[in-house]
Amino acid sequence: MSREPLIGGQTLDELQHAAFGYFLQAVNPANGLIVDTSRDNSPVSIAVVGFALSSYPVAIERGWMDRADAVRRSLAALRFFRDSDQSGSPTATGYRGFYYHFLDRESGARVWRSELSMVDTALLIAGALTAGRYFTADSVDETELRELVETLYLRIDWRWAQGGARTVRMGWKPECGFLHYGWEGFNEAIVMYVLALGSPTHPIEGGCECFDAWTATYQWENLYGYDFLYAGPLFVHQFSHAWIDFRGIRDRFMREKRCDYFENSRRAIEVQREYARRNPLGFAGYDENCWGLTACDGPSHPQPTLDPARRPLFGYAARGAPHGPDDGTLAGWAALASLPFAPEIALSAARTMLERYPEMLPAQQYASSFNPSLASAEHGAWVSAGHFGLDQGIVVMMIENYRSELIWRLMRSCPYVRTGLRRAGFRGGWLAQRPASTDQAR
């Protein structure tokens, strides 16, 4: 640990451990559900539960949690989802194996009239599958855990989620049915398509053609001299990679571009870095070591005393480079979530930002965002209040993939993931090799 890179006076282990602490602070122990943010009255985010289920094995390996406690927490969440109301009513938890995006912390019922979210369900199930690959003991509890994971995954009706279309719909509401828009352009949905294609019970109709119909909406660009598959916010280039090792495996789209999604994420980081260096909108703090435009919280109310230009502020938004939106708000955690792709660049940015703006790390956990253009003499840069579970989860997982590849190794051994990737047209690399045993994966 002493030889690990120091960031703002802390090691990667300390920053990762602090991020993991969110799941211990934000959990309802009765049902294992994790709230979306640390703010008062925050609902549960099903995606954050998926990040938590993936992070418990990391905590065991790092000595932050004993195995029995991790199994107990995982079982509480998995049992809840197994037994949840799947009627699809406005106050249910889910429908056809999918779950509403936001749930009540105590009852698990839908809140905020949120949508039945296909991609957030996929992030939840990716976390469950991670747990199932890690907890392989013959004990009663770990056997039940694996059975619960199978039950939850196999009951998802991915074909229904197409709603008669070639691709998977983005969401569904009991009040109006499927949302009138779908997944278009490159986004975080690769892991969703892999799980939908890998299902042995209700796979999407059309197989590889369905996946190709989505990739046909991709936007390949040349920006600042980098050819890459465009998506402005960094989280798009990170989330699916938290579970799937895309190094050296290519679908048809990437074979034609002589690239892969891992390399594409590295190029996206270079584009972010160059955009921040050029700083076309003239925001404070931006340079090659201060970047991180992604989905994050941000200022939303006019602040005339701090912002003479009176520029628009976007609140919570998917900020991106170079096409925006951009209001001077950056996510410091996005650098650490980029570690596997470009370690030297990511570490340099993480160090620089924490040295300049230590206020971005309240209670030792990254705030969702900071904005140097809205600085005050008393408090430094504007900093988002509270903490967000998605931010903490991606930090835990991507630091771990950088340090040990634990999550990648577990999911490389998952037959559903391997099948889904092959059905999507991925070839080569580790996918062409014999899968590792469970012990080797761990």
C-alpha positions in Angstrom: 0.0 0.0 0.0 2.8 2.4 0.8 4.0 2.2 -2.8 0.6 3.1 -4.3 0.3 6.5 -6.0 -0.6 9.3 -3.7 -3.5 11.6 -4.7 -4.0 14.6 -2.5 -2.0 12.9 0.2 -4.1 9.7 0.0 -3.5 6.4 -1.6 -5.7 4.7 -4.2 -6.7 2.2 -1.5 -7.8 5.0 0.9 -9.9 6.7 -1.8 -11.4 3.4 -2.9 -12.2 2.4 0.7 -13.8 5.7 1.3 -16.0 5.4 -1.8 -17.0 1.9 -0.7 -18.1 3.4 2.6 -21.1 5.0 0.9 -22.8 1.5 0.6 -22.5 1.0 4.3 -23.9 4.5 5.1 -26.7 4.5 2.6 -28.2 1.0 3.0 -31.5 -0.1 4.5 -30.3 -3.2 6.3 -33.8 -4.7 6.3 -34.0 -5.1 2.6 -30.4 -4.4 1.3 -31.6 -1.4 -0.8 -29.2 1.5 -1.3 -30.4 5.1 -1.7 -29.5 7.1 -4.8 -27.8 10.0 -2.8 -26.9 10.9 0.7 -29.4 13.8 0.7 -32.4 13.7 2.9 -35.4 11.6 1.6 -33.5 10.3 -1.3 -35.1 7.2 -3.0 -33.4 4.0 -3.8 -31.7 3.7 -7.2 -31.8 0.2 -8.6 -28.5 0.8 -10.5 -26.8 1.8 -7.3 -27.8 -1.5 -5.8 -26.1 -3.2 -8.7 -22.9 -1.2 -8.0 -23.1 -2.2 -4.3 -23.5 -6.0 -5.1 -20.4 -5.7 -7.3 -18.5 -3.8 -4.7 -19.0 -6.3 -1.8 -16.5 -8.8 -3.3 -14.0 -6.0 -3.6 -14.5 -5.1 0.0 -13.9 -8.7 1.0 -10.7 -9.0 -1.0 -9.4 -5.7 0.4 -10.2 -6.6 4.0 -12.9 -3.9 4.5 -15.7 -6.4 5.1 -16.0 -10.0 6.3 -17.6 -12.5 3.9 -20.5 -13.3 6.1 -21.6 -9.6 6.3 -21.3 -9.3 2.5 -23.4 -12.4 1.9 -26.0 -11.2 4.4 -26.3 -7.8 2.7 -26.4 -9.3 -0.8 -29.1 -11.8 0.2 -31.2 -9.1 1.7 -31.3 -7.2 -1.6 -31.7 -10.3 -3.8 -34.5 -11.7 -1.7 -36.3 -8.3 -1.8 -36.2 -8.2 -5.6 -37.3 -11.8 -5.9 -40.3 -11.2 -3.6 -41.1 -7.7 -5.0 -44.5 -6.8 -6.5 -44.1 -7.5 -10.2 -47.7 -6.5 -11.2 -46.6 -3.4 -13.0 -49.1 -1.3 -11.1 -48.2 2.4 -10.4 -47.1 1.4 -6.9 -45.4 -1.9 -7.7 -41.6 -2.5 -7.7 -41.4 -3.8 -11.3 -42.9 -5.8 -14.2 -41.8 -8.7 -16.3 -38.5 -9.0 -14.4 -37.7 -5.3 -14.8 -37.8 -2.7 -12.0 -38.7 0.9 -11.7 -35.8 3.3 -11.7 -36.4 4.7 -8.2 -38.0 3.0 -5.3 -39.1 3.8 -1.8 -36.4 3.0 0.7 -38.7 1.2 3.1 -41.4 -0.4 1.0 -39.6 -0.8 -2.3 -42.6 0.7 -4.1 -42.1 2.9 -7.2 -41.6 6.6 -6.5 -41.5 9.8 -8.5 -43.6 8.2 -11.3 -40.3 6.8 -12.5 -40.1 4.6 -15.5 -39.5 0.9 -15.6 -35.9 1.2 -16.6 -34.3 -1.4 -18.9 -30.7 -0.1 -18.6 -30.9 0.4 -14.8 -32.3 -3.1 -14.4 -29.3 -4.3 -16.5 -26.9 -2.6 -14.1 -28.6 -4.1 -11.2 -28.5 -7.6 -12.7 -24.8 -7.1 -13.7 -24.1 -6.6 -10.1 -26.1 -9.7 -9.1 -24.2 -11.8 -11.7 -20.9 -10.5 -10.3 -22.0 -11.6 -6.8 -23.1 -15.0 -8.2 -19.6 -15.6 -9.7 -17.8 -14.6 -6.6 -19.8 -16.3 -3.8 -19.3 -19.9 -4.9 -19.0 -21.8 -1.5 -21.2 -24.8 -0.9 -22.8 -23.1 2.2 -26.5 -22.8 2.5 -26.4 -19.0 2.2 -24.1 -18.8 -0.8 -26.0 -21.5 -2.6 -29.2 -19.6 -2.0 -27.5 -16.4 -3.2 -26.6 -18.1 -6.5 -30.1 -19.4 -7.0 -31.6 -16.0 -6.4 -29.3 -14.5 -9.0 -30.4 -17.1 -11.5 -34.1 -16.5 -10.7 -33.8 -12.7 -11.2 -31.9 -12.9 -14.4 -33.9 -15.7 -16.0 -37.3 -14.1 -15.4 -36.4 -10.8 -17.3 -38.5 -10.7 -20.5 -36.1 -8.9 -22.8 -38.2 -9.7 -25.8 -41.2 -7.9 -24.3 -38.9 -4.9 -23.7 -38.5 -4.4 -27.5 -42.2 -3.5 -27.7 -42.3 -4.8 -31.2 -39.3 -2.7 -32.3 -36.0 -3.9 -33.6 -34.1 -2.5 -30.6 -34.8 -2.5 -26.8 -37.0 0.3 -25.6 -35.6 2.8 -23.1 -38.5 2.5 -20.6 -42.1 1.8 -19.8 -44.7 3.4 -17.6 -48.0 2.0 -16.4 -49.7 5.2 -17.3 -48.7 5.3 -21.0 -46.8 2.1 -21.9 -43.5 2.3 -23.7 -41.7 5.6 -23.8 -41.8 7.2 -27.2 -38.0 7.2 -27.7 -35.4 4.5 -27.7 -31.7 4.0 -27.5 -30.0 5.9 -30.3 -26.3 6.7 -30.6 -23.5 5.2 -28.5 -24.4 5.1 -24.8 -24.1 3.0 -21.7 -26.4 0.3 -23.0 -23.8 -2.3 -24.2 -24.0 -4.2 -21.0 -27.8 -4.2 -21.3 -27.7 -5.7 -24.8 -25.1 -8.3 -23.8 -27.4 -9.5 -21.0 -30.5 -9.3 -23.2 -28.7 -11.5 -25.9 -27.3 -13.9 -23.4 -30.6 -14.8 -21.7 -31.5 -18.5 -22.1 -35.2 -17.8 -21.4 -36.3 -14.6 -23.0 -33.6 -13.2 -25.3 -34.3 -10.3 -27.5 -35.8 -11.1 -30.9 -33.5 -10.7 -33.9 -30.2 -11.5 -32.0 -27.2 -9.9 -33.6 -29.5 -8.0 -36.0 -31.1 -6.2 -33.0 -27.6 -5.2 -31.7 -26.6 -4.1 -35.2 -29.7 -2.0 -35.5 -28.6 -0.1 -32.4 -24.9 0.3 -33.6 -26.3 1.6 -36.9 -27.2 4.8 -35.0 -23.6 5.3 -33.8 -21.7 8.5 -34.6 -18.1 8.0 -35.5 -16.2 11.3 -35.5 -12.7 12.8 -35.8 -12.2 15.3 -33.0 -8.9 17.0 -32.3 -7.2 14.4 -34.5 -8.8 11.4 -32.7 -11.1 9.0 -34.6 -13.5 7.7 -32.1 -17.1 6.6 -31.4 -18.7 9.8 -30.0 -20.4 10.2 -26.8 -19.8 13.4 -24.9 -20.2 12.4 -21.2 -17.5 10.2 -19.8 -19.8 7.9 -17.9 -20.9 6.4 -21.3 -17.3 5.3 -21.8 -17.0 3.8 -18.3 -20.2 2.1 -17.1 -20.4 -1.0 -19.2 -16.6 -1.3 -18.8 -17.0 -1.6 -15.0 -18.2 -5.2 -15.7 -17.0 -6.2 -19.2 -13.4 -6.3 -20.3 -13.6 -5.0 -23.8 -9.8 -5.1 -24.4 -9.1 -6.9 -27.7 -12.7 -8.1 -28.4 -14.6 -6.4 -31.3 -18.1 -6.4 -32.6 -18.7 -5.8 -36.3 -18.8 -2.1 -35.9 -15.4 -2.0 -34.2 -13.8 -4.5 -36.6 -14.7 -2.1 -39.4 -13.1 0.7 -37.5 -10.0 -1.4 -36.5 -10.6 -0.3 -32.9 -12.3 -1.7 -29.8 -14.5 -0.2 -27.1 -11.6 -0.1 -24.6 -9.3 1.8 -26.9 -12.3 4.0 -27.8 -12.7 5.0 -24.2 -9.0 5.9 -24.1 -9.5 8.2 -27.0 -12.5 9.8 -25.4 -10.3 10.7 -22.5 -7.8 12.3 -24.8 -10.7 14.3 -26.4 -11.9 15.4 -22.9 -8.3 16.4 -22.0 -7.8 18.4 -25.2 -11.2 20.1 -24.9 -10.3 21.2 -21.3 -6.9 22.4 -22.5 -8.4 24.5 -25.2 -11.2 25.7 -22.9 -13.3 27.3 -25.6 -15.8 28.8 -23.2 -13.2 30.2 -20.9 -14.2 28.5 -17.6 -11.9 28.8 -14.6 -9.6 25.8 -13.8 -9.9 23.9 -17.1 -6.6 22.5 -18.5 -5.1 19.2 -19.5 -5.0 18.1 -15.9 -8.5 19.4 -14.9 -11.2 17.7 -16.8 -14.2 15.4 -16.2 -17.4 16.3 -18.1 -20.0 13.6 -17.4 -23.4 13.0 -15.9 -23.3 14.7 -12.6 -25.0 17.2 -10.3 -24.3 20.9 -10.8 -25.5 24.4 -9.9 -28.9 25.2 -11.1 -29.9 28.6 -9.5 -28.6 31.9 -10.8 -25.7 33.2 -8.7 -25.1 36.7 -9.8 -22.5 37.4 -7.1 -20.4 34.6 -8.2 -21.1 34.4 -12.0 -20.8 37.8 -13.6 -21.3 36.3 -17.1 -24.8 35.0 -16.0 -24.2 31.9 -18.1 -26.9 29.1 -18.0 -26.5 26.5 -15.3 -27.8 23.0 -15.9 -28.3 21.4 -12.5 -28.1 17.6 -12.9 -27.2 16.9 -16.5 -25.1 14.8 -18.7 -22.3 17.2 -19.5 -20.0 16.3 -22.4 -17.1 17.3 -24.5 -16.7 18.9 -27.0 -20.3 19.5 -28.0 -21.6 20.2 -24.4 -23.5 21.0 -22.4 -20.9 22.7 -20.4 -21.3 25.2 -17.6 -17.9 24.9 -16.0 -18.9 21.9 -13.8 -16.5 19.0 -13.6 -16.7 15.6 -11.8 -13.4 14.9 -10.0 -14.3 11.2 -9.7 -14.4 10.8 -13.4 -10.6 10.7 -13.5 -10.3 7.8 -11.2 -13.1 6.0 -13.1 -10.9 6.4 -16.2 -7.8 4.7 -14.6 -8.0 1.4 -16.5 -7.9 3.2 -19.9 -5.2 5.8 -19.3 -3.5 5.4 -15.9 -0.9 8.1 -16.2 -3.3 10.7 -17.6 -6.0 9.8 -15.0 -3.7 9.8 -12.0 -2.2 13.1 -13.1 -5.6 14.7 -13.4 -6.8 13.2 -10.1 -3.8 14.6 -8.2 -4.0 18.0 -9.8 -7.7 18.5 -9.1 -7.5 17.4 -5.5 -4.5 19.6 -4.9 -6.2 22.6 -6.4 -9.7 21.9 -5.1 -9.5 19.7 -1.9 -13.1 20.8 -1.1 -14.3 18.3 -3.8 -13.7 15.5 -1.3 -16.0 16.2 1.6 -16.0 13.4 4.2 -13.2 11.8 2.1 -15.7 10.8 -0.6 -15.9 12.6 -4.0 -18.7 15.0 -4.4 -20.7 14.6 -7.5 -19.1 17.7 -9.0 -17.3 21.0 -8.4 -17.3 24.3 -10.4 -14.2 26.5 -10.1 -15.9 29.3 -12.1 -18.4 29.7 -9.1 -15.7 30.1 -6.5 -15.9 32.2 -3.4 -13.1 33.3 -1.1 -14.8 31.6 1.9 -15.5 28.2 0.4 -13.4 27.7 -2.7 -15.0 26.1 -5.7 -18.7 25.5 -5.8 -19.2 21.8 -4.7 -22.3 19.7 -5.1 -24.0 18.8 -1.8 -24.0 15.3 -0.5 -22.8 12.2 -2.3 -24.2 10.1 -5.2 -24.1 6.3 -5.1 -23.3 5.9 -8.8 -20.2 8.1 -8.5 -18.9 6.1 -5.5 -19.7 2.7 -7.2 -17.9 3.4 -10.4 -14.9 4.7 -8.4 -14.8 1.4 -6.4 -15.1 -0.8 -9.4 -12.8 0.9 -11.8 -10.0 1.4 -9.3 -10.3 -2.4 -8.6 -10.2 -3.2 -12.3 -7.1 -1.1 -12.5 -5.5 -2.8 -9.5 -6.5 -6.4 -9.9 -9.1 -6.8 -12.7 -11.3 -8.6 -10.2 -14.7 -7.6 -11.6 -13.5 -8.3 -15.2 -12.1 -11.7 -14.3 -15.4 -12.7 -12.6 -17.5 -11.6 -15.5 -15.2 -13.1 -18.1 -16.1 -16.4 -16.5 -19.9 -15.8 -16.6 -21.5 -17.9 -19.3 -24.3 -15.5 -19.9 -21.9 -12.7 -20.6 -19.8 -14.8 -22.9 -22.9 -15.9 -24.8 -24.3 -12.4 -25.0 -21.1 -11.0 -26.4 -20.8 -13.7 -29.0 -24.5 -13.2 -30.1 -23.8 -9.5 -30.4 -21.0 -10.4 -32.9 -18.0 -9.9 -30.6 -14.9 -12.0 -31.5 -11.3 -12.4 -30.6 -9.2 -11.7 -27.5 -10.2 -13.4 -24.2 -13.5 -14.4 -25.7 -11.8 -16.9 -28.0 -10.0 -18.5 -25.0 -11.4 -21.2 -22.7 -13.2 -19.6 -19.8 -11.3 -19.5 -16.5 -12.6 -21.6 -13.6 -14.4 -19.8 -10.8 -11.3 -20.1 -8.6 -9.1 -18.6 -11.3 -11.6 -15.8 -11.9 -11.3 -14.9 -8.2 
